[in-house]
Amino acid sequence: MSDKRICFIGAGNMSRSIISGLVNSGYSPQLIEASNPSTGKLQALQADFAIKVTTDNLAAAKAADVIVLAVKPQLMQQVCAALQSLDLSNKLLITIAAGISAARYSDSDYLAQPVKLIRTMPNTPMQIGTGMSGMFAPANINDEDKAICNLIMTSGGQAVWVEKEADLNLVIALAGSSPAYFFLFVEAMIKAATELGMEQQTARALAQQAALGAAKMLLENPQLSPQQLRQNVTSKGGTTHEAVETFIQGNLSGLVKQAMNNCIARAEAMAQEF
């Protein structure tokens, strides 16, 4: 299974994240190829990971056992149309595009032939080994194909299978997009600290270490709910209590729910747009 030739069509941030995870976990760079119309990102990938690169999507896909479709949803139809001349029956396709259903790839607008395709939703922390991905396999995917996909998506972190394709939109809101939520929160903390007079480098050091510590406490105390962990550091009438009450009064929970709902709604809308 570790001798499969994998090609990535698209050389953006998510391809880099997955390739980084694969190479760092010991997968041979000589079995990995990335294809992209421009050479800048390809050159960076080749320099950093010693993989093969090309600007010819068709040649890369033809040589591969596994094709990772790593382009934006609005470009997917164009990219897939260019691959229609290939016999894809013996290849596994993996897509990371939001919104486009698995069935659409067999349509005449996309690949125009029956294909074995798994939809995945990874996130960028894969590049440092702490990624989280969701995966959905249609009925025509066998256990070997699932194992290959699982190997790729867990090379840079963890992954879970979802039973319903619609659940991938929830994966996007909960894991795929959420690193940006945490970055936004830390960004706001640093901004508030600097406006109160703290030097930015010091503020960042404090905020990012606090975020890391909180995440590790969640991971290392699975028997405790997030609510209990919060309560453990929130003495009534103390400083943390005042801060937490401010968030509660500002309806942080409702805002997070609305943000996730909007994320899901956008994924559903994209299914109609592309």
DARA-V749166 format. One record per residue. N is the residue number from 1. SS is DSSP state (@ for helix, = for strand, . for the rest). PSI is psi as a letter, one per 30 degrees, with the letter a starting at -180 (none if undefined). D_LAST is the distance of its C-alpha to the last C-alpha in Angstrom with 1 decimal. Layout:
n:N ss:SS psi:PSI d_last:D_LAST
n:N ss:SS psi:PSI d_last:D_LAST
This chain:
n:1 ss:. psi:f d_last:33.0
n:2 ss:. psi:g d_last:33.5
n:3 ss:. psi:g d_last:33.8
n:4 ss:. psi:k d_last:30.2
n:5 ss:. psi:k d_last:28.7
n:6 ss:= psi:k d_last:25.5
n:7 ss:= psi:k d_last:23.2
n:8 ss:= psi:j d_last:20.6
n:9 ss:= psi:j d_last:17.9
n:10 ss:. psi:k d_last:17.5
n:11 ss:. psi:h d_last:20.5
n:12 ss:. psi:a d_last:19.5
n:13 ss:@ psi:e d_last:21.1
n:14 ss:@ psi:e d_last:19.8
n:15 ss:@ psi:e d_last:20.9
n:16 ss:@ psi:e d_last:24.1
n:17 ss:@ psi:e d_last:24.6
n:18 ss:@ psi:e d_last:24.2
n:19 ss:@ psi:e d_last:26.3
n:20 ss:@ psi:e d_last:28.9
n:21 ss:@ psi:e d_last:29.2
n:22 ss:@ psi:e d_last:29.6
n:23 ss:@ psi:e d_last:32.2
n:24 ss:@ psi:f d_last:34.0
n:25 ss:. psi:f d_last:34.3
n:26 ss:. psi:g d_last:36.0
n:27 ss:. psi:k d_last:33.4
n:28 ss:. psi:k d_last:34.5
n:29 ss:@ psi:f d_last:32.7
n:30 ss:@ psi:f d_last:33.6
n:31 ss:@ psi:g d_last:31.2
n:32 ss:= psi:k d_last:28.3
n:33 ss:= psi:k d_last:26.4
n:34 ss:= psi:k d_last:23.7
n:35 ss:= psi:k d_last:21.9
n:36 ss:. psi:k d_last:20.5
n:37 ss:. psi:e d_last:20.7
n:38 ss:. psi:l d_last:23.1
n:39 ss:. psi:f d_last:26.3
n:40 ss:@ psi:e d_last:27.1
n:41 ss:@ psi:e d_last:25.2
n:42 ss:@ psi:e d_last:26.2
n:43 ss:@ psi:e d_last:29.8
n:44 ss:@ psi:e d_last:29.7
n:45 ss:@ psi:e d_last:28.5
n:46 ss:@ psi:e d_last:31.1
n:47 ss:@ psi:e d_last:33.8
n:48 ss:@ psi:e d_last:33.1
n:49 ss:@ psi:f d_last:32.5
n:50 ss:. psi:g d_last:33.9
n:51 ss:. psi:l d_last:30.9
n:52 ss:= psi:k d_last:30.1
n:53 ss:= psi:l d_last:27.6
n:54 ss:= psi:l d_last:26.2
n:55 ss:. psi:g d_last:23.9
n:56 ss:. psi:j d_last:23.4
n:57 ss:@ psi:e d_last:20.4
n:58 ss:@ psi:e d_last:21.7
n:59 ss:@ psi:e d_last:25.2
n:60 ss:@ psi:e d_last:24.2
n:61 ss:@ psi:e d_last:22.1
n:62 ss:@ psi:e d_last:24.9
n:63 ss:@ psi:f d_last:27.5
n:64 ss:. psi:l d_last:25.8
n:65 ss:. psi:e d_last:26.3
n:66 ss:= psi:k d_last:23.4
n:67 ss:= psi:j d_last:20.2
n:68 ss:= psi:j d_last:18.4
n:69 ss:= psi:j d_last:14.8
n:70 ss:. psi:h d_last:15.1
n:71 ss:. psi:l d_last:12.6
n:72 ss:. psi:k d_last:10.2
n:73 ss:@ psi:e d_last:6.6
n:74 ss:@ psi:f d_last:6.0
n:75 ss:@ psi:f d_last:8.6
n:76 ss:@ psi:e d_last:8.0
n:77 ss:@ psi:e d_last:7.5
n:78 ss:@ psi:e d_last:10.5
n:79 ss:@ psi:e d_last:12.4
n:80 ss:@ psi:e d_last:12.2
n:81 ss:@ psi:e d_last:13.2
n:82 ss:. psi:f d_last:16.2
n:83 ss:. psi:f d_last:17.3
n:84 ss:. psi:f d_last:17.5
n:85 ss:. psi:f d_last:21.2
n:86 ss:. psi:k d_last:22.2
n:87 ss:. psi:j d_last:23.6
n:88 ss:. psi:g d_last:21.8
n:89 ss:. psi:f d_last:23.9
n:90 ss:. psi:g d_last:26.1
n:91 ss:. psi:k d_last:23.6
n:92 ss:= psi:k d_last:22.0
n:93 ss:= psi:k d_last:18.5
n:94 ss:= psi:k d_last:17.6
n:95 ss:= psi:k d_last:14.3
n:96 ss:. psi:g d_last:14.3
n:97 ss:. psi:k d_last:10.6
n:98 ss:. psi:k d_last:10.2
n:99 ss:. psi:e d_last:8.1
n:100 ss:. psi:j d_last:7.0
n:101 ss:. psi:l d_last:10.1
n:102 ss:@ psi:e d_last:12.7
n:103 ss:@ psi:f d_last:13.0
n:104 ss:@ psi:f d_last:9.7
n:105 ss:@ psi:f d_last:11.3
n:106 ss:@ psi:f d_last:14.1
n:107 ss:. psi:l d_last:12.4
n:108 ss:. psi:f d_last:13.4
n:109 ss:. psi:f d_last:10.0
n:110 ss:. psi:c d_last:10.2
n:111 ss:. psi:f d_last:13.9
n:112 ss:. psi:h d_last:15.6
n:113 ss:. psi:l d_last:18.2
n:114 ss:. psi:k d_last:19.1
n:115 ss:. psi:l d_last:18.7
n:116 ss:= psi:j d_last:20.2
n:117 ss:= psi:k d_last:17.5
n:118 ss:= psi:k d_last:18.0
n:119 ss:= psi:k d_last:15.6
n:120 ss:= psi:l d_last:17.3
n:121 ss:= psi:j d_last:17.3
n:122 ss:. psi:l d_last:20.1
n:123 ss:. psi:l d_last:21.6
n:124 ss:@ psi:f d_last:23.4
n:125 ss:@ psi:f d_last:26.9
n:126 ss:@ psi:e d_last:26.6
n:127 ss:@ psi:f d_last:28.1
n:128 ss:@ psi:g d_last:31.3
n:129 ss:. psi:g d_last:31.5
n:130 ss:. psi:h d_last:30.5
n:131 ss:= psi:l d_last:26.9
n:132 ss:= psi:k d_last:25.4
n:133 ss:= psi:k d_last:22.5
n:134 ss:= psi:k d_last:21.2
n:135 ss:= psi:k d_last:20.5
n:136 ss:= psi:k d_last:19.4
n:137 ss:= psi:j d_last:20.7
n:138 ss:. psi:l d_last:20.0
n:139 ss:. psi:f d_last:23.3
n:140 ss:. psi:g d_last:23.5
n:141 ss:. psi:k d_last:23.9
n:142 ss:. psi:l d_last:27.6
n:143 ss:@ psi:e d_last:29.7
n:144 ss:@ psi:e d_last:30.0
n:145 ss:@ psi:e d_last:26.2
n:146 ss:@ psi:e d_last:26.0
n:147 ss:@ psi:e d_last:29.0
n:148 ss:@ psi:e d_last:27.5
n:149 ss:@ psi:e d_last:24.3
n:150 ss:@ psi:e d_last:26.7
n:151 ss:@ psi:e d_last:28.9
n:152 ss:@ psi:e d_last:26.1
n:153 ss:@ psi:f d_last:24.7
n:154 ss:@ psi:f d_last:28.3
n:155 ss:. psi:f d_last:29.6
n:156 ss:. psi:g d_last:28.9
n:157 ss:= psi:b d_last:29.5
n:158 ss:= psi:l d_last:28.9
n:159 ss:= psi:l d_last:26.2
n:160 ss:= psi:k d_last:25.9
n:161 ss:= psi:k d_last:24.5
n:162 ss:. psi:k d_last:22.9
n:163 ss:. psi:e d_last:23.5
n:164 ss:. psi:k d_last:20.6
n:165 ss:. psi:e d_last:17.0
n:166 ss:. psi:f d_last:16.5
n:167 ss:@ psi:f d_last:19.1
n:168 ss:@ psi:e d_last:16.9
n:169 ss:@ psi:e d_last:15.6
n:170 ss:@ psi:e d_last:19.3
n:171 ss:@ psi:e d_last:19.9
n:172 ss:@ psi:e d_last:17.5
n:173 ss:@ psi:e d_last:19.6
n:174 ss:@ psi:e d_last:22.9
n:175 ss:@ psi:e d_last:22.8
n:176 ss:@ psi:e d_last:19.7
n:177 ss:. psi:f d_last:19.9
n:178 ss:@ psi:f d_last:23.5
n:179 ss:@ psi:e d_last:25.3
n:180 ss:@ psi:e d_last:24.2
n:181 ss:@ psi:e d_last:25.9
n:182 ss:@ psi:e d_last:29.1
n:183 ss:@ psi:e d_last:29.0
n:184 ss:@ psi:e d_last:28.8
n:185 ss:@ psi:e d_last:31.7
n:186 ss:@ psi:e d_last:33.8
n:187 ss:@ psi:e d_last:33.0
n:188 ss:@ psi:e d_last:34.4
n:189 ss:@ psi:e d_last:37.5
n:190 ss:@ psi:e d_last:38.3
n:191 ss:@ psi:e d_last:37.9
n:192 ss:@ psi:e d_last:40.3
n:193 ss:@ psi:e d_last:42.8
n:194 ss:@ psi:e d_last:42.9
n:195 ss:@ psi:f d_last:43.4
n:196 ss:. psi:g d_last:46.3
n:197 ss:. psi:f d_last:47.9
n:198 ss:. psi:k d_last:46.8
n:199 ss:. psi:k d_last:46.0
n:200 ss:@ psi:e d_last:42.3
n:201 ss:@ psi:e d_last:42.8
n:202 ss:@ psi:e d_last:44.9
n:203 ss:@ psi:e d_last:42.5
n:204 ss:@ psi:e d_last:39.6
n:205 ss:@ psi:e d_last:41.9
n:206 ss:@ psi:e d_last:42.9
n:207 ss:@ psi:e d_last:39.4
n:208 ss:@ psi:e d_last:37.7
n:209 ss:@ psi:e d_last:40.6
n:210 ss:@ psi:e d_last:40.6
n:211 ss:@ psi:e d_last:36.9
n:212 ss:@ psi:e d_last:37.7
n:213 ss:@ psi:e d_last:40.7
n:214 ss:@ psi:e d_last:39.0
n:215 ss:@ psi:e d_last:36.2
n:216 ss:@ psi:e d_last:39.0
n:217 ss:@ psi:e d_last:41.0
n:218 ss:@ psi:e d_last:38.1
n:219 ss:@ psi:e d_last:37.7
n:220 ss:@ psi:g d_last:41.5
n:221 ss:. psi:i d_last:42.3
n:222 ss:. psi:f d_last:40.1
n:223 ss:. psi:f d_last:42.9
n:224 ss:. psi:k d_last:42.4
n:225 ss:. psi:l d_last:39.7
n:226 ss:@ psi:e d_last:38.0
n:227 ss:@ psi:e d_last:40.0
n:228 ss:@ psi:e d_last:43.3
n:229 ss:@ psi:e d_last:42.6
n:230 ss:@ psi:e d_last:42.1
n:231 ss:@ psi:f d_last:45.2
n:232 ss:@ psi:f d_last:47.2
n:233 ss:. psi:g d_last:46.8
n:234 ss:. psi:i d_last:47.2
n:235 ss:. psi:k d_last:50.8
n:236 ss:. psi:k d_last:51.5
n:237 ss:. psi:g d_last:52.6
n:238 ss:. psi:a d_last:51.7
n:239 ss:@ psi:e d_last:49.4
n:240 ss:@ psi:e d_last:46.4
n:241 ss:@ psi:e d_last:46.9
n:242 ss:@ psi:e d_last:46.7
n:243 ss:@ psi:e d_last:43.5
n:244 ss:@ psi:e d_last:41.8
n:245 ss:@ psi:e d_last:43.1
n:246 ss:@ psi:e d_last:41.5
n:247 ss:@ psi:e d_last:38.1
n:248 ss:@ psi:e d_last:38.7
n:249 ss:@ psi:f d_last:40.0
n:250 ss:. psi:g d_last:36.9
n:251 ss:. psi:h d_last:34.8
n:252 ss:@ psi:e d_last:33.1
n:253 ss:@ psi:e d_last:32.1
n:254 ss:@ psi:e d_last:30.5
n:255 ss:@ psi:e d_last:28.6
n:256 ss:@ psi:e d_last:27.3
n:257 ss:@ psi:e d_last:26.2
n:258 ss:@ psi:e d_last:24.4
n:259 ss:@ psi:e d_last:22.7
n:260 ss:@ psi:e d_last:21.5
n:261 ss:@ psi:e d_last:20.4
n:262 ss:@ psi:e d_last:18.4
n:263 ss:@ psi:e d_last:16.8
n:264 ss:@ psi:e d_last:15.9
n:265 ss:@ psi:e d_last:14.7
n:266 ss:@ psi:e d_last:12.3
n:267 ss:@ psi:e d_last:10.9
n:268 ss:@ psi:e d_last:10.8
n:269 ss:@ psi:e d_last:9.1
n:270 ss:@ psi:f d_last:6.2
n:271 ss:@ psi:f d_last:6.0
n:272 ss:@ psi:f d_last:5.9
n:273 ss:@ psi:e d_last:3.8
n:274 ss:. psi:none d_last:0.0
